[in-house]
Every structure is written in structure tokens, then in C-alpha cells.
Amino acid sequence: MLWLSAHPSSGSLNAALRRSGVERLHQLGNHVIESDLYSMGWDPVVRARDGGRAEQVPTDQFRVSRDTRRAFLSDTQPIEVQVEQQKVCDADALIIQFPLWWYGVPAILKGWFDRVFISGFAFGINPETGRKMRFEQGPFVGKRAFVVTTLGDRESAIGPRGKSGELTQMLFGLLHGTLAYTGMSVLTPWALASSDFVKDIVPVQQSLWNRLDNLFTDDPIQYRPQFTGQYTDLWELKEHIRPGESGLDIHRG
Amino acid sequence: MLWLSAHPSSGSLNAALRRSGVERLHQLGNHVIESDLYSMGWDPVVRARDGGRAEQVPTDQFRVSRDTRRAFLSDTQPIEVQVEQQKVCDADALIIQFPLWWYGVPAILKGWFDRVFISGFAFGINPETGRKMRFEQGPFVGKRAFVVTTLGDRESAIGPRGKSGELTQMLFGLLHGTLAYTGMSVLTPWALASSDFVKDIVPVQQSLWNRLDNLFTDDPIQYRPQFTGQYTDLWELKEHIRPGESGLDIHRG
């Protein structure tokens, strides 16, 4: 499995939870690879070099989707991108750990998805079968995804009627639009609210361990499959399913 | 006003829309400052240097919120952060333009918010009044925010029942959790769907101009004020308001 993390301080609560979480997974007999983005010095910015290291694309002609796909298919991506892609291929689960900044992932982590999850690799058209690779036809079907996050907000602020919105809704673009989109089975995130006020790490750690212990047995979020007739050709939920309703939760069920 | 943009290619549709949008705003008599993050070489990664350039914080002791606030208050932030903060202070409106990648902003733009919108500047406690600076008490009250984005999805996929979720919900963390949080009046985003298939830029440009022409007259999204009794002390919407409902839209009205 792959433990992806993104906190700038090795002395942080996030770093302590990472170390103890990885250790726990080892104890359970898992092989854990890490991508600790800060310590790797990961560059999160998509640039023309992602369009192919051999035939460098001029910046004014760089077309992100087209050129990164071509680089993937022609094996000319930057090495650091290929290394991360191989880690994803080898992993049966991704743990994605980060402090919630501005209700999203830190830039260094956003840019891991921007650079690594490119067309051809994480989605797109399968060149052999011509099939659309996404959701239940995605390339990462069979892998699990587990988001682990800490936030300053109190617990109730991310509850169903909390002012920040429910975490699964606030992070819909990551959970559904990214992780489920590529085919992964997405678990309910583990989130530590009021994380600036943790006095004792022991119960926090135990709570995280409980989730890690059940990484392969907990039921994932039941997002609707996309190719079994629940959606129209225009990618709208069909009228007879939750008729008249809208909102992000209609895509679960 | 400040036009913030984040596309890696100067030959892109985004770049063309940026140039023509800025030109339009000039024609309307506005003073427009630009932060074109790619051409600036903006570094989006929060690191220990954001905790103060004078007394460099060791990486293992860096505490993001505490140390960046201290750096702000003691005038020891990195110069490039101060420059961006001054631009925000001087602006009566922010235009935030980006291609939608993985249902969010590109890393280089996420890291602009991560580094520039720090405690003390964009939110926190006002040191003089002791007042909480957020939402209708936020430091950026009176400024307008307008998101301009392009996406690969077709229009219906981001409609009320579209598989990607409505844009205002998918971007709730940016629109509500970031822009409205700091006090700005947030306009409904302008979004160009199926942007890979634009054949003629003229109608697209005109559609964007129509919105720019009304930047200061269009009604902003009516997010609920947070300090007028609609929320409990735990930051939940009070029971009598939209009773029994949940979802991100309950925070509008």
C-alpha cells in the first residue's frame, strides 16, 4: 500500500500520526511504501516538462491533457512522475493524509494528483479496448482509498448542518471526482477536528488505528456506478432516481 | 482590482480569455493588477520560511498557523507573500481564473491561498478589537470575488443532477470556505464547460465580458451571515432554519 502525506513539519501531529499509522500497518503484515511529499521535495506544479522530457514542448504550445497523455504513452514523462505512478500501480490501498487547508488539500498534495493522475494512466480511453476508463471501469478498480485529515474546525462545524459543510461533501471533488473516478473504493474519511487542541495523542492514535485495522473490511462509500443505466448520456442522474432532488448526496445509493 | 490566473500555457484558451478579460476591464475604466502565477514563477508550497525570514524556524518546529501569523504580525514574511497581500488589500475585486483540474484549483493557485491568506491577514482575531475576523466581520468585506473557470466536463455534468455535482457545491470550499470566509461578496462563477471543444472564442469571450461588465452590480451568492443568530455556538445552522435539511445549500438564504 501507499501512504501519501503532506505536512511541512516533521514535528507535527500529522507527522506523528503518519509514523504511528505506518508502523501499525507494518505490524498488521502490510508492505507500506511512503510518499512523504515534503521530505521528497515534491514539485507540485504542472509545467511543459510534463508534456515529455525528450521533445520539450514550448510553453506557449503546451496543451496539458493532450501532451501529458502523449508523454505517458511514449514513456517520456519526468522520472519523478513515473516513480509515483509505479507506486500507485503496486499499491492495493492509498492512504492520503493531510492537514485540511482552506477546506482542501495543501498545494503540494493537489499537485501530486495534477501531475501523477494524468490521462491515459488514471482515466481516459483504454487504447487497447477503446473503453472509457473511469469509475467502475477505472484503472484503479480493486484499490482502496482512505483519507486521513486534521482540521481546525470543531466537529460540529463539519456535521450535517455545520457551517463548513459535511466532510464528504466538502471533499466531494477528491473523494468522488478523483478517487472514485479512477475506480478506487473510497472509505469514509477519518478526520480529527479541533486538531490544534489535542493534549493526548494516545486516544487519537487509537481511533486512527481502529480504522487502519479495518482498511480492507470496512464498507466503502456507495457511490453510484456510472455505466449501469443510472445516468443519462449527458451524465445526469436519471429522473426516476431520487426524483426532484439535487445536491451531492444523490450520487450515493 | 486583482486578476489572479493559473494556466501553464501562454497559448491556451485560458490565457486568451485572461488577456481579453483584463483588456475589457481596462476599457471599463478599471485599474487592473495581475498575478499570473505561472509567469511569476510562484512557489505554492508552504514551508518553514513562511514562519519568518528573520528568525528561520527549524522544519521540525514549524507550526503553520502560529508561525505564519507571527511572521505576518512581525513583518517578517517572505517578500513575495507580502507583495500578494498588498495587491489583495488594494483591490476592490478579485477575479480568480483557472482551469478546473481534478474538480479543484491547480496546485499553483491552491498554494497562493495557502501562503497568502494566513491567520492575522485573512482571518483570525483582530488584535485591536479582539473581534473574530470572518464572514461578515472578515477583513475583506467590501471586496468582490469572481471565479472564472474552464472544464472538460459537459455543461449538464455540473448541473443540479449532474454526476460531478453543481459547481457552487463542488467549489464550496473555495467560494464559501475561503472567499466568503474572509468577508468577500462572492459572485456565481462563470464556467465554460466542454472547453476542449471551443471552435470560436468570440461568443465565449462575449459571455465572459457580460459578467465582467456587471462585476459590481450582479447580486452575490447569499450565504448566511454567521454572527446574527442563524448559527449555534457550535457553528451549526439553528434547528428552526430549514429544519431537518442538510447539504451545502442550507447555508444560502
Chai-1 contact restraints between the chains, C-beta under 6 A:
chainA,res_idxA,chainB,res_idxB,connection_type,confidence,min_distance_angstrom,max_distance_angstrom,comment,restraint_id
A,P8,B,V46,contact,1.0,0.0,6.0,A-B,restraint_1
A,P8,B,R47,contact,1.0,0.0,6.0,A-B,restraint_2
A,P8,B,F62,contact,1.0,0.0,6.0,A-B,restraint_3
A,S9,B,F62,contact,1.0,0.0,6.0,A-B,restraint_4
A,S10,B,D60,contact,1.0,0.0,6.0,A-B,restraint_5
A,G11,B,D60,contact,1.0,0.0,6.0,A-B,restraint_6
A,G11,B,Q61,contact,1.0,0.0,6.0,A-B,restraint_7
A,P44,B,A107,contact,1.0,0.0,6.0,A-B,restraint_8
A,V45,B,A107,contact,1.0,0.0,6.0,A-B,restraint_9
A,V45,B,I108,contact,1.0,0.0,6.0,A-B,restraint_10
A,V46,B,P8,contact,1.0,0.0,6.0,A-B,restraint_11
A,R47,B,P8,contact,1.0,0.0,6.0,A-B,restraint_12
A,D60,B,S10,contact,1.0,0.0,6.0,A-B,restraint_13
A,D60,B,G11,contact,1.0,0.0,6.0,A-B,restraint_14
A,Q61,B,G11,contact,1.0,0.0,6.0,A-B,restraint_15
A,F62,B,P8,contact,1.0,0.0,6.0,A-B,restraint_16
A,F62,B,S9,contact,1.0,0.0,6.0,A-B,restraint_17
A,W101,B,D114,contact,1.0,0.0,6.0,A-B,restraint_18
A,W102,B,F113,contact,1.0,0.0,6.0,A-B,restraint_19
A,W102,B,T178,contact,1.0,0.0,6.0,A-B,restraint_20
A,Y103,B,G173,contact,1.0,0.0,6.0,A-B,restraint_21
A,Y103,B,G177,contact,1.0,0.0,6.0,A-B,restraint_22
A,G104,B,G173,contact,1.0,0.0,6.0,A-B,restraint_23
A,A107,B,P44,contact,1.0,0.0,6.0,A-B,restraint_24
A,A107,B,V45,contact,1.0,0.0,6.0,A-B,restraint_25
A,A107,B,A107,contact,1.0,0.0,6.0,A-B,restraint_26
A,A107,B,K110,contact,1.0,0.0,6.0,A-B,restraint_27
A,A107,B,G111,contact,1.0,0.0,6.0,A-B,restraint_28
A,A107,B,D114,contact,1.0,0.0,6.0,A-B,restraint_29
A,I108,B,V45,contact,1.0,0.0,6.0,A-B,restraint_30
A,K110,B,A107,contact,1.0,0.0,6.0,A-B,restraint_31
A,K110,B,K110,contact,1.0,0.0,6.0,A-B,restraint_32
A,G111,B,A107,contact,1.0,0.0,6.0,A-B,restraint_33
A,F113,B,W102,contact,1.0,0.0,6.0,A-B,restraint_34
A,D114,B,W101,contact,1.0,0.0,6.0,A-B,restraint_35
A,D114,B,A107,contact,1.0,0.0,6.0,A-B,restraint_36
A,S156,B,L234,contact,1.0,0.0,6.0,A-B,restraint_37
A,S156,B,E236,contact,1.0,0.0,6.0,A-B,restraint_38
A,A157,B,W235,contact,1.0,0.0,6.0,A-B,restraint_39
A,P160,B,S246,contact,1.0,0.0,6.0,A-B,restraint_40
A,R161,B,E236,contact,1.0,0.0,6.0,A-B,restraint_41
A,R161,B,L237,contact,1.0,0.0,6.0,A-B,restraint_42
A,R161,B,S246,contact,1.0,0.0,6.0,A-B,restraint_43
A,G162,B,W235,contact,1.0,0.0,6.0,A-B,restraint_44
A,G162,B,E236,contact,1.0,0.0,6.0,A-B,restraint_45
A,K163,B,Y231,contact,1.0,0.0,6.0,A-B,restraint_46
A,K163,B,W235,contact,1.0,0.0,6.0,A-B,restraint_47
A,G165,B,F172,contact,1.0,0.0,6.0,A-B,restraint_48
A,G165,B,L248,contact,1.0,0.0,6.0,A-B,restraint_49
A,Q169,B,L248,contact,1.0,0.0,6.0,A-B,restraint_50
A,M170,B,G173,contact,1.0,0.0,6.0,A-B,restraint_51
A,F172,B,G165,contact,1.0,0.0,6.0,A-B,restraint_52
A,G173,B,Y103,contact,1.0,0.0,6.0,A-B,restraint_53
A,G173,B,G104,contact,1.0,0.0,6.0,A-B,restraint_54
A,G173,B,M170,contact,1.0,0.0,6.0,A-B,restraint_55
A,G177,B,Y103,contact,1.0,0.0,6.0,A-B,restraint_56
A,T178,B,W102,contact,1.0,0.0,6.0,A-B,restraint_57
A,Y231,B,K163,contact,1.0,0.0,6.0,A-B,restraint_58
A,L234,B,S156,contact,1.0,0.0,6.0,A-B,restraint_59
A,W235,B,A157,contact,1.0,0.0,6.0,A-B,restraint_60
A,W235,B,G162,contact,1.0,0.0,6.0,A-B,restraint_61
A,W235,B,K163,contact,1.0,0.0,6.0,A-B,restraint_62
A,E236,B,S156,contact,1.0,0.0,6.0,A-B,restraint_63
A,E236,B,R161,contact,1.0,0.0,6.0,A-B,restraint_64
A,E236,B,G162,contact,1.0,0.0,6.0,A-B,restraint_65
A,L237,B,R161,contact,1.0,0.0,6.0,A-B,restraint_66
A,S246,B,P160,contact,1.0,0.0,6.0,A-B,restraint_67
A,S246,B,R161,contact,1.0,0.0,6.0,A-B,restraint_68
A,G247,B,G247,contact,1.0,0.0,6.0,A-B,restraint_69
A,L248,B,G165,contact,1.0,0.0,6.0,A-B,restraint_70
A,L248,B,Q169,contact,1.0,0.0,6.0,A-B,restraint_71
